[in-house]
Amino acid sequence: MAETQREPVPRVDSGEFDTALAFLSFARHCVLKKADALSDEQLRRVLVDSGTSILGLIQHLAEAERYGSATTSSEPPGTRTRSTA
């Protein structure tokens, strides 16, 4: 099935950190948009030898995003203060 509407790729010129955040948001939106059209059976179907399903991939991406959010902040590296506690 051909895609009839494509999302515009983000154009962010305010720095590397903002560009990275924009592309992560773009990628998240694209994955969820594509998965939204699938049935529950299709989301859970295993199609590769590793046992991964689309739902498993989305859960993995969500966990990676949570981990990344816990290890970074919304500020570029070098601008936030470190806790000494």
N, C-alpha and C positions, 0 to 999 in steps of 0.2 A: 504494500500500500504506500503510495507516494504521499509525502508530507505536503500539505497545501499551504501551510503558513509556517514560516521560520521565525524564530526569535532573533532579534538583532544582537549581535555580539557586543558586549559592553565596551564602550570607549571611555577610558578613564585616564587622564593625563596628570593626575595630582600626586603621583608617586607609585612606587612598586607595591607598597603595602595596600593602598587603596585599589590598585589594579588586581592584586591577588584576591582581595575580598570580593570585588565585583565579579571575577571569573568563578569563584566558588559559589556565589549566589546564582549566577547564570547556569552553572553545571547542575546545581541542586534543582533548580526550576525545570530544566530540561529532562532530567531523570524522572522527576515526579510527574511531569506532563505525559511522558511516554508510558509510564507505568499505570497512570490513571485510566487508560483505555483498555487495560487488561482485566480479565475476569479473575476471581480468586483462584480458580484452578490454574490459570496461566501464570499467575504470580508465584504459585507454589511448585510448579513443575520444574523438575531437575533436568537440565539439558546438557550438562557437562559432567565428566568423570569425577570432578572434585565434589560433587553433590550440591553445588551452589544453585540457588534459584534466584529469580529476580527479587523476590521478597528478601531473601538472605543477603543479596547484594545491597539493597536499600538499607537493611538493618546494619550492615557493616559500614556503609557510608555514614549513617547517622552516628554510630559509635565513634568512628574516626573524627567526625566533626565535633562531637562532645569532648573527646580527648584533646583535640587541637584547641578548642575554646578554653579548656582548663589550663592549658600550658601557655597560652598567649592572651593578649588583651586586645582591645580595639585600638590600641595605640601602636605606632611603629616601633620596632626594636630600638633600644637605646634611649627612648624618651620616657619610659615608665620607671618608677622608683621600685627598688626591690625591698621586700620586707626583711627585717633582720630578726624577726621572731622565730 
